Amino acid sequence: MSRIVASLVAMLAIGINTGVTETLINIEEAAEVSALVMHLDSPAAGRIFARVCDDCELLTLRANSKTRIKRGQKFLSLDQAAALKAKGATVLFNPSTLRITRIIFWN
C-alpha cells in the first residue's frame, strides 16, 4: 500500500501530462493578524489593515455586509467583530478587490 501511495506522490510531483491547459486562478488570499482591529465606516462597512507576510506591504482590506465573520461556532456582525479588540484572526480576502470574504477568530 505504501508503494502505491509513494508512486502516486511521485507521479504528482513530476507532473502528468493530461493535455489540460487550465490556469490556476488565485481567488482568495489570507492574512493572519495577531491583534485584529476593525475600523467601522458604517454599520455595514469596515476596514482592517493587514500584511500577508512580515515583509509585505500594508493592505487596507474592506469588509461589508457580505463578509462572513466567525468566532467558535457563532457568526458575528461587523459591530460585534469590531468590539473584539486585539483578538487574533485569519482574514481571507479577494486579492484583486481587497474585499474581505471571511474572518475567522482564533479564540
N, C-alpha and C positions, 0 to 999 in steps of 0.2 A: 504494500500500500504506500509506504514512504517513497518507493522508487517512482510510482505513478505521480505522486504529488511533486517530487523533485523534477520529473520530466516536464510536467505541466508548467511549473515555475520557470524552468529553463526555456521552454518554448515562448512563454510570455516575455521573458527578459530579452531574448534576441529578436522577438517580433515575428509574427506570422503574416505573410503577405496574403491578405484576403481579397485584395482588389478594391477594397473600400477606401475612398479618399476623403473621408469626412474630416472636418476641422473641429477640434475641441474648443468650445467657447466658454470662457470663464463668466458665469452668470452671478456668482456670489463670492465675496471676499470676507475675511474675518479679521477682527482686531480684538485682542484680549486686553481689557482695561482693568487694572488693579483697583482703581478708585474712580468709578464712573460718576461723572457729574453731568446731568442733563439740564440744559438751559431751555426753559419753555418760552416760546414766542407767543403762543396762544394755547388754549386747552387742547387743540388738535394738532399742534406743531411744536417741534423742539429740535435742538441741536446738541451734538456731542462732538467733542474734539478728541481725536484718537490717532494713533500711529499703528500701521500694520506690523512694523518691526522697530527696534530701537533706533536705527539709523535712517528710517524712512521719514518722509515729510509729514507734518501735522495736517490731518484732514479734517474738514468740517463736514460731519455726516448729519443728514437731516432725517428726522422721524416725523411721521404723520399718523393719521387715524388708521392706516392700513398696517402699521408696524405692530408685529406680534411681540409682546413682552411677557416673559415667563420667569417666575421665581418659585422653585419647587414644583408643586403640582398646580399652582394658581397662575392665571393670566392677570396682568396688571394693565391699568390705563397709563397714559403718559404722565398724568399728575402723580399717580402712585409711584411710578418709577423715579420721577424727579425728587420725590420725598425721601428716597433711599440714598442718603448721602454716603459717598465713599465706599460703596459696595463693589466688589469685583464682578465683572460680567464679560461675556463674549458678545461682541456686536457684529452681526452679519449684515452686509450691505451690498448693493449693486455697484460694482466698480465703475460703471460708465455714468451713472447718475448720482452716486454717493448717497442714495436714499437707503435708509436703514430698513431692512426687511424683518429682522428679528433681533431681540436682545434676550440673552439667557443669563440670569444672575446665578452666580456660583453658590451662594448660600442665602 
